[in-house]
Amino acid sequence: MTQGKIVRKLNLHLVSDSTGETVSGVARACLVQFEDIEVSEYSWNMVRSPLQLEKVMEEVRRLPGLVLFTLVDRELRQALQDACWQLQLPCVAVLDPVLNAMTAHLGVDFKSQPGRQHALDAEYFKRIEAMEYALAHDDGQNNWNLKDADVILLGVSRTSKTPTCLYLANRGIKAANIPLVPGFTLPDGFEEMTHPLIVGLTNNPEQLVELRRTRLREMNEGNETDYIDIEQVRSEITEARRLFSKHGWPVIDVSRRAIEETAAEVASLLAERKREGAL
């Protein structure tokens, strides 16, 4: 009889003096590197007083585990670390290595202000503006001001254009997307535009068919359609690639990429173009 895999259990306490997005993001980025673990995650956000911290520690004592935190108040940090030390539990300040490196390099200390990274500054409003732009220019809508975009994504149906645009918008990048469907023509003057970075997205035919079939099921539509005909899909992809090649537009194959990876590649292409423009 084959012995089953050993599943390790982990109580993970995420403590933050703000929204908890930073510590949660770090935790998730690390957790995906481990297999066969069962995680019970407990988030403690907006912890800014000793009383709030004590309530957190009551639960940590009841459900001991790993504690990750982003607290900038020195007294709260010390209180949390002391309490975890008494319980003999690991307690990690996830931003400390970066903050310490910046402090050493710049020669100045950082300000201990909770939630400072979420201040309503110009960068925040830039992300809001980019999100509004992405929503207004999704799926070929409102083509009259495409020249204002930072990036325009082209691709056949189900090549992750919309989620990639939204992910880019969250980084302050104005992104529009245009679907390449049979019989569709690009907006007037589109192929002569030079400001927005135009990127083609593609996928392998078999995976596209499966994605489209799933989409049809979600919409309660039948399967008797060219939309999921493998030969039709291959033809769409071929025509799209010809268009991309004709204009020298960069192409990203999304078949083995997560949305985050596709967006990172687009952002990298955009940064490279800006560097070349600055030379």
N, C-alpha and C positions, 0 to 999 in steps of 0.2 A: 504494500500500500504506500503510495507516494505521499510524503508529508507536505502539507499545505504551507503556503508562505506565512511567515511570521509578520503580523501587522502590529507595528508599534503605535501606541497611543500618545497623543501630545495635547496637553492643555496649554493654549497659547493666549496670554493676556497682552493686549495692545493698549497702552496708556498714552493719552495725548492731551495737551492743553488747548488743542484746537479741534479741527474737524476729524482728525484721525486719518486723513487720506494718505499722508506721507508714510506713517508707520505701517499702515495697512498695505500700501504698495510695496514697501520693502519686504514685508513678511511674505506676501504672495509671490514676489519674484524669487525668493529663496525656497519657498515650499515646493514649487514646481520641479525643483532639482532632486527631490526625494521621492522614492517609491515605497509603497506598502506602509504608509503612515495614515493614521486616522486622527484628524485634527479637530479639536473642539476649540473654536475661536471665541474669545470674549473681548469686546471692544469697550474701552472706557474713554470717552471723549469729553472735551471741555473741562478737564480736571485742573482747577486753578486755586483750590484752597485746601488746607490741611484736613478739613472735615470731609471734603469730597475724596481726598486720597485715602483716608481711613476707611471709607466705605468700599473703595476698590480693594484695599488690603484684606478686608473681611472676606471677600470672595476669593482672593488669591490664597488665603489660608485654607478656605474650604475646598478649593479646587487647585491645588498646587501645580505649578508648571513653569514654563519659560515666560519671562516678562520682557517685552520690548517697549521702549518708551521714547517719546519726543517731548520732554518737559524742559523749558528753558529757565524757569525759576529755580535758582540754586538751592533754596531751602527745601522745596518740594522734591527736587532731584535727590538731594541727600537723604531726605526722609524715606523715599521709596527705596533707595539703594540699601539703607540701613535695615529696613524692614525685611527686604528680600535676603539680606545677608544673615539675619537672625533665623530665617526659615531655611537657609541653605539652598536658595533658589537662584538660578542664573538671572541676571538683570542687565539688559543691554541698552545703552543709549545709542540709537541707530545713527544719529547725525553727528555724534562727537568726532569720529575720525575726519570727516570732511571739514567741520567747523574748526577743529584744531589745526588742520593743514592750512586752511585759509588764514587763520590767525597768525600762524608762524610765517607764512609767505608775505602777508600784507603788513605785519607788524602792528596790528591793532586788534583789539578784542571785539567780539560781537555783542550786540545789544540783547539783553534778556527780555524780549517782549513777546508774550504768547500770541500765536496766530499772525505774526508779522508777515509770514509768507503769503497770507491771504488778504493783505491790505488792498483797498480799492485804489489801485494805482493805474498808470497808463497801460501797463501790461495786461491788467485785468480787463479793461475796456477794449483792448485790442482783441482779446479772445472772444469777448461778447460780440464784437463787430464781425469777426471772422465766422462765428457760429451762425449769425443772422444771414451772412452772405451765402454760406454753404446751404442753408435751408432754402433760401430764395432761388438758388441756382442748381437745385438738385434735379437730376434726370432731364437735363436740357431745357429747364425753365428759364425765363428772363434772360435771353441771350443778348440783350441790348448793351449791357455794360461788362461784357466778358473781359475787356481790356483791363479792368480794375482787379482782376484775379491775380493771385501769386502763382497759382497752379490750376491747370485744367486737365482733368482725367478723361480719357476716351477709352471705351471698351464695349464689347458686346454685352448682352444681358447676363447678369449674375457673375460679374468679375469684381465684386466688392467695391464698386465705385463710391456708393453713398457712405458706407461706414468708414471708408478710408478718408473721405472728405471731412466727415465729422470729427474724426480723430485728429486730422491736421488742424482743423479749426480750433480744437482745444489747445493747440500749441500756438495759436495766433496767426495761422497761415490761412489766407483766403483761398478756398478751393471750390471750383465748380466741376460738375461732371456732365458729360454728354454721352448718351447711349448710341452705339452703332448698331442699328437694326436694318434689315433688308429694305431697300428703297428710301432710306433716310439720307438727306443731304446736309452737310455742315452749314452753319450760318454764313451769310455773305461776308466775305473778307476774313473769315476765320483762318484760312490757310496762309494768309499773309501776315498774321499777327506775330509780333516779335517780343512783346513784353511778358505775357504769362509763360511760364514753363509748361509745355504741353507734354503729357506722359501717356503712353498707351499701356493699358492693362490687358493681359490675356490669360488664358487658362487652357488646360488640355481638354479636348472634346468630351472624353468620357466623364470627367468630373463635372463639366458644365451640364451635361445631360442629367446627371443625378441631382445637381443643385436645382435645375429647372423643374425636374419632375417633383421634387419636394415642394417647390414653390406652387406648382399647380395643385398639389394635394391640399396645401394650406388654404388655397383659394377655392377649393371644392370644384375645380374644373377638370374636364376630361383629359385623357392622354393622347387623343387622336389629333395631333397638331404638329406642324413643322417645327414648332418651338423646341421640341425634344427629339426631333429626327437627327440621328447622328451625322448623316451626310450633310444635312442643312447646317448643322452646327459647325462642322468642319469647314464648310464653305464660308460661313460668317467669320470664323477665325482667320482663314486665309486672306479674305478681303481686308480685314482689319490690319493684319500684318503688312499687307501691301501698302496700305495707306500710311502706316507708321514709317515704313522703310522709304517711301517716296519723299517724305518730308524730313527724314532724319530724326524723328522724334524718339526719345528713349523708350524702351519697352520693359515692363516688369511682368514676369510670369508669376501669378499669384497662387498657382496650384499647390505649392508646398509652403506657403507663407501665411502666418497669422496677420490679422488686420494691422496690428502694431508694427510688424516687420515691414509690411508694404509701405505704411506711412513713414517709417524711419528711412526707407530707401528713397522715397519721394523727397523727404526733407533734406537728405544728403545730396540729392541731385540739385535741389534748389540752392543749397549752401555752396555747392561747387560752382554753380552759375554765377552767384553773387561774387565769389572770390575772383573768378575770371573777369567779371565786369569791373572789379576794383583795380586790376592790374594795369 
